[in-house]
Amino acid sequence: ILFFGLSECRCQTLPAGFQQLLNRTSMSFAVPPGFSAIPVVPNDDVAYDYALRSQTMKLEMRYRILPVEPASTSDARRKSQLEPMLLAVALNISGGQEPNATYYPKDAVKSEFGADAGATCAVKVSSEFGRGYALCLISAIHRDGIADAYVFYLCDDLSIAKRVLATGSIFHALRFK
């Protein structure tokens, strides 16, 4: 399945800015089968770098990569802003609804994403960011000294999103090398 996802990625050229972010943060990305790139829509709620839409169901995935700046930043920032950023983006998407985040086990996030930390939460959409969708499942991963990355799964039915995410080529499309 992973090889199919990688070959799919060769058919869809990634935007130069997104590819540069991947290179800068030592991340890999494979466009999952059945998804097509769509334009990034500027909004005042949550910035993102790249987006995909399912060709068969009402599901959109948006990606945001935040590189950790080198030595000019504090030791705390080089470690992780995952928790406060996850809270901030969830509050922005939901119009102020506080999320209930679940943190990935350290061994699982390391083996599955090459990350040092990770978390997920789901919120009801109440902002321009998710216009046209009812729910947003957010997955966040972090590697110390490298980057925080966020994937926003926009849908109307959380059970569909969870079923789709059980497909490794979708859930693990973005990871650290």
C-alpha positions as CSV (number, residue, x, y, z in Angstrom):
1,I,0.0,0.0,0.0
2,L,2.8,2.4,0.9
3,F,4.5,1.9,-2.5
4,F,1.2,2.7,-4.3
5,G,0.9,5.9,-2.3
6,L,4.5,6.9,-3.3
7,S,3.8,6.2,-6.9
8,E,0.6,8.3,-6.7
9,C,2.7,11.1,-5.3
10,R,4.9,11.1,-8.4
11,C,1.8,11.8,-10.5
12,Q,0.9,14.9,-8.5
13,T,3.7,17.4,-8.2
14,L,3.8,19.1,-4.9
15,P,3.8,22.9,-4.8
16,A,7.4,24.3,-4.5
17,G,6.8,26.0,-1.1
18,F,5.4,22.8,0.4
19,Q,8.2,20.7,-1.0
20,Q,10.7,23.2,0.5
21,L,9.1,22.9,3.9
22,L,9.3,19.1,3.7
23,N,13.0,19.3,2.8
24,R,13.8,21.8,5.5
25,T,12.1,19.7,8.2
26,S,13.3,16.3,7.1
27,M,9.7,15.2,6.4
28,S,8.3,12.9,3.8
29,F,4.9,13.1,2.2
30,A,2.9,10.8,-0.1
31,V,-0.4,11.9,-1.7
32,P,-2.8,9.1,-0.7
33,P,-4.6,7.3,-3.4
34,G,-8.0,8.8,-4.2
35,F,-7.1,12.3,-3.2
36,S,-6.4,15.4,-5.3
37,A,-4.7,18.7,-4.5
38,I,-6.9,21.7,-4.1
39,P,-6.0,25.4,-3.7
40,V,-5.1,26.7,-0.3
41,V,-7.8,29.2,0.8
42,P,-6.5,32.1,2.9
43,N,-8.5,32.7,6.1
44,D,-8.1,34.5,9.4
45,D,-8.4,31.4,11.6
46,V,-5.7,28.9,10.8
47,A,-3.0,29.1,8.1
48,Y,-2.1,25.9,6.2
49,D,0.4,25.0,3.5
50,Y,-1.3,22.3,1.4
51,A,-4.7,20.7,1.0
52,L,-6.2,17.5,-0.5
53,R,-9.8,16.5,-1.1
54,S,-11.1,13.0,-1.4
55,Q,-12.4,12.0,-4.9
56,T,-15.1,9.7,-3.4
57,M,-16.4,11.2,-0.1
58,K,-16.8,14.5,1.7
59,L,-13.3,14.6,3.3
60,E,-10.6,17.3,3.0
61,M,-7.1,17.2,4.6
62,R,-5.1,20.3,5.2
63,Y,-1.4,20.3,6.2
64,R,0.6,22.9,8.2
65,I,4.3,22.5,9.0
66,L,5.9,24.9,11.5
67,P,9.7,24.6,11.4
68,V,11.5,25.2,14.6
69,E,13.8,28.2,14.2
70,P,17.5,27.6,14.9
71,A,19.5,28.9,17.9
72,S,17.8,32.3,18.0
73,T,14.8,30.7,19.8
74,S,14.5,29.5,23.3
75,D,15.3,25.9,24.4
76,A,11.6,25.5,25.2
77,R,10.6,26.4,21.6
78,R,13.2,24.1,20.1
79,K,11.6,21.3,22.1
80,S,7.9,21.7,21.4
81,Q,5.0,24.1,21.0
82,L,2.7,21.2,20.2
83,E,0.4,21.5,23.3
84,P,-0.2,25.3,23.1
85,M,-0.5,25.3,19.3
86,L,-2.9,22.4,19.3
87,L,-5.0,24.3,21.8
88,A,-4.8,27.5,19.8
89,V,-5.7,26.0,16.4
90,A,-8.6,23.9,18.0
91,L,-10.0,27.1,19.6
92,N,-9.7,29.0,16.4
93,I,-11.4,26.3,14.3
94,S,-14.2,25.7,16.9
95,G,-14.9,29.3,17.7
96,G,-13.7,28.9,21.3
97,Q,-14.7,25.3,22.2
98,E,-11.9,23.8,24.3
99,P,-10.6,20.5,22.9
100,N,-10.1,17.3,24.7
101,A,-6.7,16.2,23.4
102,T,-5.4,12.6,23.4
103,Y,-1.6,12.2,23.4
104,Y,0.0,9.5,21.3
105,P,2.2,7.0,23.2
106,K,5.8,8.0,22.8
107,D,6.9,4.6,21.3
108,A,4.0,4.6,18.8
109,V,4.5,8.2,17.6
110,K,8.2,7.5,17.2
111,S,7.7,4.3,15.2
112,E,4.7,5.5,13.1
113,F,5.7,9.2,12.5
114,G,9.4,9.4,13.4
115,A,8.3,12.0,15.9
116,D,9.1,12.7,19.6
117,A,5.5,13.7,20.6
118,G,2.0,13.8,19.1
119,A,-1.6,14.3,19.9
120,T,-5.1,14.4,18.4
121,C,-8.4,16.1,19.1
122,A,-11.7,16.6,17.4
123,V,-13.8,19.8,17.4
124,K,-17.0,21.1,15.8
125,V,-16.2,23.6,13.1
126,S,-17.4,27.1,13.8
127,S,-15.1,29.3,11.7
128,E,-14.1,30.3,8.1
129,F,-11.3,27.7,8.2
130,G,-13.7,24.8,8.0
131,R,-16.6,26.4,6.1
132,G,-18.8,23.7,4.5
133,Y,-17.8,21.0,7.1
134,A,-19.2,20.1,10.5
135,L,-16.2,18.6,12.2
136,C,-12.4,18.8,12.2
137,L,-10.1,16.0,13.5
138,I,-6.6,17.4,14.2
139,S,-3.5,15.3,14.3
140,A,-0.3,17.0,15.5
141,I,3.3,15.6,15.5
142,H,6.6,17.1,16.8
143,R,10.2,16.3,16.5
144,D,12.6,18.1,18.9
145,G,14.6,20.9,17.3
146,I,12.9,20.3,13.9
147,A,9.2,21.1,13.5
148,D,5.6,20.8,14.6
149,A,3.2,19.5,11.9
150,Y,-0.5,19.5,11.9
151,V,-3.0,17.6,9.7
152,F,-6.6,18.9,9.7
153,Y,-9.2,16.3,8.6
154,L,-12.4,18.1,7.7
155,C,-15.6,16.1,7.4
156,D,-19.2,15.9,8.4
157,D,-19.1,12.5,10.0
158,L,-16.4,11.6,12.5
159,S,-16.9,7.8,11.9
160,I,-16.0,8.2,8.2
161,A,-12.9,10.2,9.1
162,K,-11.8,7.5,11.7
163,R,-12.5,4.7,9.2
164,V,-10.5,6.5,6.5
165,L,-7.6,7.2,8.9
166,A,-7.3,3.5,9.6
167,T,-5.8,3.4,6.2
168,G,-2.1,3.8,6.8
169,S,-1.4,5.6,3.5
170,I,-3.7,8.4,4.7
171,F,-2.9,8.7,8.4
172,H,0.8,8.3,7.8
173,A,1.1,10.4,4.6
174,L,3.1,13.0,6.4
175,R,5.9,11.9,8.7
176,F,9.5,12.7,9.8
177,K,12.2,10.8,8.0
